């Protein structure tokens, strides 16, 4: 598990998390008129961070 996390391009994870969190946690609920709940924001950021790790590993495995 330790080598799994060492070989990740963390810039990709960070960009993915910021981009997807902004649109799916903030922008889309704003346009739908939904309230911002701290629980939804925190959970959304965690989910998009974890999917960013998976996304970075897929990109890395296809490029090598």
Biopython code that builds the backbone (N, CA, C, O; Angstrom):
import numpy as np
from Bio.PDB.StructureBuilder import StructureBuilder

atoms = [
    (1, "UNK", "N", (0.824, -1.201, 0.000)),
    (1, "UNK", "CA", (0.000, 0.000, 0.000)),
    (1, "UNK", "C", (0.859, 1.253, 0.000)),
    (1, "UNK", "O", (0.490, 2.267, -0.593)),
    (2, "UNK", "N", (1.997, 1.183, 0.661)),
    (2, "UNK", "CA", (2.845, 2.357, 0.750)),
    (2, "UNK", "C", (3.413, 2.736, -0.613)),
    (2, "UNK", "O", (3.469, 3.922, -0.940)),
    (3, "UNK", "N", (3.836, 1.761, -1.417)),
    (3, "UNK", "CA", (4.346, 2.070, -2.752)),
    (3, "UNK", "C", (3.217, 2.525, -3.671)),
    (3, "UNK", "O", (3.451, 3.270, -4.623)),
    (4, "UNK", "N", (2.016, 2.088, -3.394)),
    (4, "UNK", "CA", (0.856, 2.529, -4.177)),
    (4, "UNK", "C", (0.696, 4.039, -4.082)),
    (4, "UNK", "O", (0.439, 4.696, -5.091)),
    (5, "UNK", "N", (0.841, 4.589, -2.904)),
    (5, "UNK", "CA", (0.675, 6.026, -2.712)),
    (5, "UNK", "C", (1.908, 6.832, -3.108)),
    (5, "UNK", "O", (1.794, 8.019, -3.416)),
    (6, "UNK", "N", (3.087, 6.205, -3.105)),
    (6, "UNK", "CA", (4.304, 6.928, -3.466)),
    (6, "UNK", "C", (4.369, 7.224, -4.959)),
    (6, "UNK", "O", (4.922, 8.250, -5.356)),
    (7, "UNK", "N", (3.825, 6.362, -5.777)),
    (7, "UNK", "CA", (3.960, 6.494, -7.221)),
    (7, "UNK", "C", (2.857, 7.303, -7.872)),
    (7, "UNK", "O", (2.732, 7.294, -9.097)),
    (8, "UNK", "N", (2.061, 7.995, -7.094)),
    (8, "UNK", "CA", (0.947, 8.760, -7.644)),
    (8, "UNK", "C", (1.403, 10.173, -7.987)),
    (8, "UNK", "O", (2.161, 10.793, -7.242)),
    (9, "UNK", "N", (0.932, 10.665, -9.117)),
    (9, "UNK", "CA", (1.174, 12.056, -9.483)),
    (9, "UNK", "C", (0.155, 12.913, -8.719)),
    (9, "UNK", "O", (-1.013, 12.990, -9.101)),
    (10, "UNK", "N", (0.602, 13.543, -7.655)),
    (10, "UNK", "CA", (-0.305, 14.260, -6.764)),
    (10, "UNK", "C", (-0.858, 15.533, -7.383)),
    (10, "UNK", "O", (-1.889, 16.033, -6.932)),
    (11, "UNK", "N", (-0.199, 16.070, -8.406)),
    (11, "UNK", "CA", (-0.747, 17.236, -9.097)),
    (11, "UNK", "C", (-2.053, 16.872, -9.800)),
    (11, "UNK", "O", (-3.016, 17.638, -9.767)),
    (12, "UNK", "N", (-2.079, 15.707, -10.433)),
    (12, "UNK", "CA", (-3.295, 15.258, -11.107)),
    (12, "UNK", "C", (-4.415, 15.079, -10.091)),
    (12, "UNK", "O", (-5.553, 15.480, -10.339)),
    (13, "UNK", "N", (-4.097, 14.478, -8.950)),
    (13, "UNK", "CA", (-5.111, 14.262, -7.907)),
    (13, "UNK", "C", (-5.648, 15.596, -7.409)),
    (13, "UNK", "O", (-6.856, 15.757, -7.234)),
    (14, "UNK", "N", (-4.758, 16.546, -7.181)),
    (14, "UNK", "CA", (-5.180, 17.853, -6.684)),
    (14, "UNK", "C", (-6.045, 18.589, -7.699)),
    (14, "UNK", "O", (-7.093, 19.128, -7.343)),
    (15, "UNK", "N", (-5.617, 18.616, -8.964)),
    (15, "UNK", "CA", (-6.406, 19.285, -10.001)),
    (15, "UNK", "C", (-7.765, 18.622, -10.179)),
    (15, "UNK", "O", (-8.780, 19.306, -10.305)),
    (16, "UNK", "N", (-7.788, 17.304, -10.189)),
    (16, "UNK", "CA", (-9.043, 16.552, -10.331)),
    (16, "UNK", "C", (-9.975, 16.873, -9.169)),
    (16, "UNK", "O", (-11.160, 17.130, -9.382)),
    (17, "UNK", "N", (-9.459, 16.862, -7.948)),
    (17, "UNK", "CA", (-10.275, 17.132, -6.761)),
    (17, "UNK", "C", (-10.850, 18.541, -6.795)),
    (17, "UNK", "O", (-12.038, 18.733, -6.533)),
    (18, "UNK", "N", (-10.029, 19.516, -7.110)),
    (18, "UNK", "CA", (-10.498, 20.901, -7.142)),
    (18, "UNK", "C", (-11.545, 21.085, -8.236)),
    (18, "UNK", "O", (-12.604, 21.664, -7.993)),
    (19, "UNK", "N", (-11.253, 20.596, -9.438)),
    (19, "UNK", "CA", (-12.161, 20.756, -10.571)),
    (19, "UNK", "C", (-13.513, 20.088, -10.316)),
    (19, "UNK", "O", (-14.557, 20.724, -10.453)),
    (20, "UNK", "N", (-13.492, 18.819, -9.949)),
    (20, "UNK", "CA", (-14.740, 18.074, -9.772)),
    (20, "UNK", "C", (-15.501, 18.547, -8.528)),
    (20, "UNK", "O", (-16.731, 18.596, -8.547)),
    (21, "UNK", "N", (-14.801, 18.891, -7.464)),
    (21, "UNK", "CA", (-15.478, 19.381, -6.265)),
    (21, "UNK", "C", (-16.164, 20.707, -6.542)),
    (21, "UNK", "O", (-17.301, 20.924, -6.122)),
    (22, "UNK", "N", (-15.474, 21.596, -7.249)),
    (22, "UNK", "CA", (-16.055, 22.895, -7.534)),
    (22, "UNK", "C", (-17.365, 22.745, -8.304)),
    (22, "UNK", "O", (-18.368, 23.361, -7.945)),
    (23, "UNK", "N", (-17.361, 21.938, -9.352)),
    (23, "UNK", "CA", (-18.554, 21.805, -10.164)),
    (23, "UNK", "C", (-19.646, 20.975, -9.498)),
    (23, "UNK", "O", (-20.816, 21.357, -9.542)),
    (24, "UNK", "N", (-19.291, 19.853, -8.885)),
    (24, "UNK", "CA", (-20.307, 18.946, -8.358)),
    (24, "UNK", "C", (-20.744, 19.248, -6.930)),
    (24, "UNK", "O", (-21.842, 18.863, -6.528)),
    (25, "UNK", "N", (-19.914, 19.922, -6.170)),
    (25, "UNK", "CA", (-20.263, 20.210, -4.776)),
    (25, "UNK", "C", (-20.759, 21.645, -4.621)),
    (25, "UNK", "O", (-21.613, 21.915, -3.776)),
    (26, "UNK", "N", (-20.233, 22.568, -5.425)),
    (26, "UNK", "CA", (-20.596, 23.968, -5.266)),
    (26, "UNK", "C", (-21.469, 24.511, -6.397)),
    (26, "UNK", "O", (-22.544, 25.055, -6.145)),
    (27, "UNK", "N", (-21.018, 24.367, -7.623)),
    (27, "UNK", "CA", (-21.684, 25.032, -8.743)),
    (27, "UNK", "C", (-23.047, 24.429, -9.085)),
    (27, "UNK", "O", (-24.034, 25.159, -9.184)),
    (28, "UNK", "N", (-23.114, 23.126, -9.264)),
    (28, "UNK", "CA", (-24.394, 22.503, -9.625)),
    (28, "UNK", "C", (-25.464, 22.657, -8.537)),
    (28, "UNK", "O", (-26.605, 22.982, -8.865)),
    (29, "UNK", "N", (-25.143, 22.439, -7.262)),
    (29, "UNK", "CA", (-26.173, 22.691, -6.236)),
    (29, "UNK", "C", (-26.605, 24.153, -6.169)),
    (29, "UNK", "O", (-27.758, 24.445, -5.853)),
    (30, "UNK", "N", (-25.693, 25.066, -6.463)),
    (30, "UNK", "CA", (-26.044, 26.487, -6.471)),
    (30, "UNK", "C", (-27.099, 26.773, -7.540)),
    (30, "UNK", "O", (-28.076, 27.476, -7.283)),
    (31, "UNK", "N", (-26.895, 26.225, -8.736)),
    (31, "UNK", "CA", (-27.860, 26.435, -9.822)),
    (31, "UNK", "C", (-29.186, 25.726, -9.568)),
    (31, "UNK", "O", (-30.230, 26.178, -10.039)),
    (32, "UNK", "N", (-29.153, 24.612, -8.822)),
    (32, "UNK", "CA", (-30.385, 23.899, -8.483)),
    (32, "UNK", "C", (-31.118, 24.508, -7.292)),
    (32, "UNK", "O", (-32.249, 24.125, -6.996)),
    (33, "UNK", "N", (-30.482, 25.448, -6.615)),
    (33, "UNK", "CA", (-31.106, 26.099, -5.473)),
    (33, "UNK", "C", (-30.996, 25.302, -4.184)),
    (33, "UNK", "O", (-31.717, 25.577, -3.225)),
    (34, "UNK", "N", (-30.106, 24.319, -4.148)),
    (34, "UNK", "CA", (-29.923, 23.514, -2.939)),
    (34, "UNK", "C", (-29.049, 24.270, -1.938)),
    (34, "UNK", "O", (-28.245, 25.124, -2.309)),
    (35, "UNK", "N", (-29.226, 23.938, -0.683)),
    (35, "UNK", "CA", (-28.430, 24.565, 0.376)),
    (35, "UNK", "C", (-27.065, 23.889, 0.465)),
    (35, "UNK", "O", (-26.928, 22.696, 0.192)),
    (36, "UNK", "N", (-26.065, 24.670, 0.848)),
    (36, "UNK", "CA", (-24.738, 24.115, 1.075)),
    (36, "UNK", "C", (-24.680, 23.594, 2.509)),
    (36, "UNK", "O", (-24.775, 24.365, 3.464)),
    (37, "UNK", "N", (-24.527, 22.312, 2.643)),
    (37, "UNK", "CA", (-24.381, 21.713, 3.958)),
    (37, "UNK", "C", (-22.934, 21.288, 4.139)),
    (37, "UNK", "O", (-22.311, 20.759, 3.218)),
    (38, "UNK", "N", (-22.409, 21.521, 5.321)),
    (38, "UNK", "CA", (-21.010, 21.173, 5.584)),
    (38, "UNK", "C", (-20.774, 19.683, 5.367)),
    (38, "UNK", "O", (-19.718, 19.283, 4.876)),
    (39, "UNK", "N", (-21.738, 18.875, 5.726)),
    (39, "UNK", "CA", (-21.609, 17.431, 5.564)),
    (39, "UNK", "C", (-21.471, 17.055, 4.086)),
    (39, "UNK", "O", (-20.644, 16.213, 3.735)),
    (40, "UNK", "N", (-22.272, 17.672, 3.225)),
    (40, "UNK", "CA", (-22.205, 17.390, 1.790)),
    (40, "UNK", "C", (-20.894, 17.877, 1.187)),
    (40, "UNK", "O", (-20.309, 17.208, 0.335)),
    (41, "UNK", "N", (-20.443, 19.029, 1.625)),
    (41, "UNK", "CA", (-19.201, 19.596, 1.090)),
    (41, "UNK", "C", (-18.015, 18.719, 1.477)),
    (41, "UNK", "O", (-17.193, 18.384, 0.624)),
    (42, "UNK", "N", (-17.917, 18.348, 2.738)),
    (42, "UNK", "CA", (-16.799, 17.524, 3.205)),
    (42, "UNK", "C", (-16.831, 16.157, 2.542)),
    (42, "UNK", "O", (-15.798, 15.667, 2.085)),
    (43, "UNK", "N", (-17.990, 15.542, 2.485)),
    (43, "UNK", "CA", (-18.115, 14.227, 1.852)),
    (43, "UNK", "C", (-17.782, 14.304, 0.360)),
    (43, "UNK", "O", (-17.113, 13.420, -0.176)),
    (44, "UNK", "N", (-18.245, 15.348, -0.300)),
    (44, "UNK", "CA", (-17.952, 15.508, -1.719)),
    (44, "UNK", "C", (-16.470, 15.667, -1.994)),
    (44, "UNK", "O", (-15.950, 15.083, -2.944)),
    (45, "UNK", "N", (-15.789, 16.443, -1.184)),
    (45, "UNK", "CA", (-14.351, 16.639, -1.369)),
    (45, "UNK", "C", (-13.600, 15.336, -1.128)),
    (45, "UNK", "O", (-12.662, 15.019, -1.860)),
    (46, "UNK", "N", (-13.998, 14.585, -0.119)),
    (46, "UNK", "CA", (-13.346, 13.300, 0.162)),
    (46, "UNK", "C", (-13.570, 12.327, -0.987)),
    (46, "UNK", "O", (-12.637, 11.650, -1.419)),
    (47, "UNK", "N", (-14.790, 12.253, -1.482)),
    (47, "UNK", "CA", (-15.099, 11.329, -2.576)),
    (47, "UNK", "C", (-14.310, 11.696, -3.823)),
    (47, "UNK", "O", (-13.740, 10.815, -4.466)),
    (48, "UNK", "N", (-14.262, 12.973, -4.182)),
    (48, "UNK", "CA", (-13.539, 13.373, -5.383)),
    (48, "UNK", "C", (-12.036, 13.237, -5.207)),
    (48, "UNK", "O", (-11.325, 13.035, -6.192)),
    (49, "UNK", "N", (-11.530, 13.341, -3.984)),
    (49, "UNK", "CA", (-10.112, 13.102, -3.738)),
    (49, "UNK", "C", (-9.777, 11.635, -3.968)),
    (49, "UNK", "O", (-8.772, 11.318, -4.605)),
    (50, "UNK", "N", (-10.605, 10.748, -3.457)),
    (50, "UNK", "CA", (-10.367, 9.310, -3.642)),
    (50, "UNK", "C", (-10.493, 8.904, -5.104)),
    (50, "UNK", "O", (-9.707, 8.094, -5.593)),
    (51, "UNK", "N", (-11.473, 9.459, -5.801)),
    (51, "UNK", "CA", (-11.582, 9.145, -7.227)),
    (51, "UNK", "C", (-10.423, 9.766, -8.006)),
    (51, "UNK", "O", (-10.033, 9.238, -9.047)),
    (52, "UNK", "N", (-9.874, 10.862, -7.527)),
    (52, "UNK", "CA", (-8.696, 11.456, -8.151)),
    (52, "UNK", "C", (-7.485, 10.542, -8.053)),
    (52, "UNK", "O", (-6.691, 10.458, -8.991)),
    (53, "UNK", "N", (-7.338, 9.855, -6.922)),
    (53, "UNK", "CA", (-6.248, 8.883, -6.772)),
    (53, "UNK", "C", (-6.416, 7.755, -7.787)),
    (53, "UNK", "O", (-5.449, 7.346, -8.429)),
    (54, "UNK", "N", (-7.629, 7.257, -7.929)),
    (54, "UNK", "CA", (-7.892, 6.197, -8.906)),
    (54, "UNK", "C", (-7.640, 6.699, -10.317)),
    (54, "UNK", "O", (-7.037, 5.998, -11.129)),
    (55, "UNK", "N", (-8.093, 7.899, -10.612)),
    (55, "UNK", "CA", (-7.890, 8.501, -11.931)),
    (55, "UNK", "C", (-6.405, 8.646, -12.245)),
    (55, "UNK", "O", (-5.982, 8.350, -13.362)),
    (56, "UNK", "N", (-5.612, 9.095, -11.283)),
    (56, "UNK", "CA", (-4.174, 9.255, -11.487)),
    (56, "UNK", "C", (-3.497, 7.910, -11.724)),
    (56, "UNK", "O", (-2.595, 7.819, -12.556)),
    (57, "UNK", "N", (-3.910, 6.871, -11.016)),
    (57, "UNK", "CA", (-3.333, 5.535, -11.216)),
    (57, "UNK", "C", (-3.682, 4.994, -12.596)),
    (57, "UNK", "O", (-2.848, 4.345, -13.226)),
    (58, "UNK", "N", (-4.899, 5.246, -13.081)),
    (58, "UNK", "CA", (-5.281, 4.781, -14.411)),
    (58, "UNK", "C", (-4.457, 5.499, -15.480)),
    (58, "UNK", "O", (-3.984, 4.866, -16.424)),
    (59, "UNK", "N", (-4.284, 6.792, -15.342)),
    (59, "UNK", "CA", (-3.475, 7.551, -16.300)),
    (59, "UNK", "C", (-2.032, 7.056, -16.271)),
    (59, "UNK", "O", (-1.403, 6.892, -17.316)),
    (60, "UNK", "N", (-1.521, 6.822, -15.083)),
    (60, "UNK", "CA", (-0.138, 6.364, -14.945)),
    (60, "UNK", "C", (0.045, 4.978, -15.559)),
    (60, "UNK", "O", (1.056, 4.730, -16.216)),
    (61, "UNK", "N", (-0.900, 4.083, -15.361)),
    (61, "UNK", "CA", (-0.759, 2.718, -15.883)),
    (61, "UNK", "C", (-0.869, 2.687, -17.403)),
    (61, "UNK", "O", (-0.247, 1.844, -18.050)),
    (62, "UNK", "N", (-1.646, 3.590, -17.974)),
    (62, "UNK", "CA", (-1.791, 3.629, -19.438)),
    (62, "UNK", "C", (-0.607, 4.309, -20.107)),
    (62, "UNK", "O", (-0.312, 4.020, -21.266)),
    (63, "UNK", "N", (0.070, 5.194, -19.416)),
    (63, "UNK", "CA", (1.199, 5.896, -20.024)),
    (63, "UNK", "C", (2.485, 5.095, -19.936)),
    (63, "UNK", "O", (3.428, 5.376, -20.676)),
    (64, "UNK", "N", (2.554, 4.094, -19.045)),
    (64, "UNK", "CA", (3.783, 3.320, -18.934)),
    (64, "UNK", "C", (3.715, 2.009, -19.656)),
    (64, "UNK", "O", (4.683, 1.248, -19.648)),
]
sb = StructureBuilder()
sb.init_structure("model")
sb.init_model(0)
sb.init_chain("A")
sb.init_seg("    ")
for serial, (resi, resn, name, xyz) in enumerate(atoms, 1):
    if name == "N":
        sb.init_residue(resn, " ", resi, " ")
    sb.init_atom(name, np.array(xyz, "f"), 0.0, 1.0, " ", f" {name:<3s}", serial, name[0])
structure = sb.get_structure()
